[in-house]
Amino acid sequence: MKDTKAVKAENDSNRRIETDVFHAGIVAANTWITLVAPILIGFFITRLFDKDKFTISENTIFAVSIVLHVFFTITIYKASTRRSLSLEVDGLVEEIEHLQGTIIPRAAQLYDTSKVQQTVIYLMTLELENMIDELNEKAKLSTEEENIKRWDEGLNKILAPLVKYRHELFGYEGQDLYNICLYVYDIPNDNLIIKWRRFDDRLQPSNRSWKPGAGHVGLTFILNELKICHDIYDSTELSNSALGPNDKAKYRSFLSVPVKDSSKVLTGGKPLGVLVFTSSARGQFSPDRDKLFALTAAKLVSIYVEKCLKSFVS
């Protein structure tokens, strides 16, 4: 298959040839209709009233003139109704270039990301199943300290694929500072505290807690819905005092997902916590690409947290 540049060049060449031939035909037709035909008509009308009969040569000229006149009349008619495909070809070439330059690469990137998302969800699910089996076997026979340690280990195993495949999942580049953490709701203190966190070693996080409704973590928690911010500097939902200038540069865009309490482990219908992804780059996260994946990952986390809480309570 020829590339678009070759097609466009060939189309331009054909269009020039087509235009030259068309112009030559129109000039010939107009010359015949306006100059030659009137002279011949006058000649044959004059001969018609002569007493002498038409010679064989005159009859031949007359017949040829009729044929040429009909031909040139048709040519002029076709010219008046002519429709060139050159513009359509140019439009198709531009559309193909747009597809090849923008649409197809983006579709390929989304396809590759989708495959990685499926892989990560599969790995998280495997770890979840293993940890639940382990909880079922050992939770009742273990001490509280052992259970808490097992809970921490389980979270690390389940969430580890998010860190390992962060570049493929979210498009982090070398200069981007990533941060992935899980906040859980501390009922007695009415706070969202960090239970698990992995971040770029160039960051120096404060590991602060958030009140429900404060910052993007608290806002996601209290609204119980996924939040994506492409640029915190342009955010209309977050107060200017929620983060300092340095923090805004480090956590410029974010994706926050509530870890919902579907089994009603906690009272009041509040989420169990919030799963958070942040980046120092603007526009790191995309609803079309990330929403379903993030909700699925948060659901797997919620299943594990619910199971842990139920096991520890029982």
Secondary structure by P-SEA (a helix, b strand, c coil): cccaaaaaaaaaaaaaaaaaaaaaaaaaaaaaaccaaaaaaaaaaaaaaccccccaaaaaaaaaaaaaaaaaaaaaaaaaacccaaaaaaaaaaaaaaaaccaaaaaaaaaaaaaaaaaaaaaaaaaaaaaaaaaacccccccaaaaaaaaaaaaaaaaaaaaaaccccccccccbbbbbbbbbbbcccccccccccccccccccccccccccccaaaaaaaacbbbbbcccccccccccccccaaaaaaaccbbbbbbcccccccccccccbbbbbbccccccccccccaaaaaaaaaaaaaaaaaaaaaaac
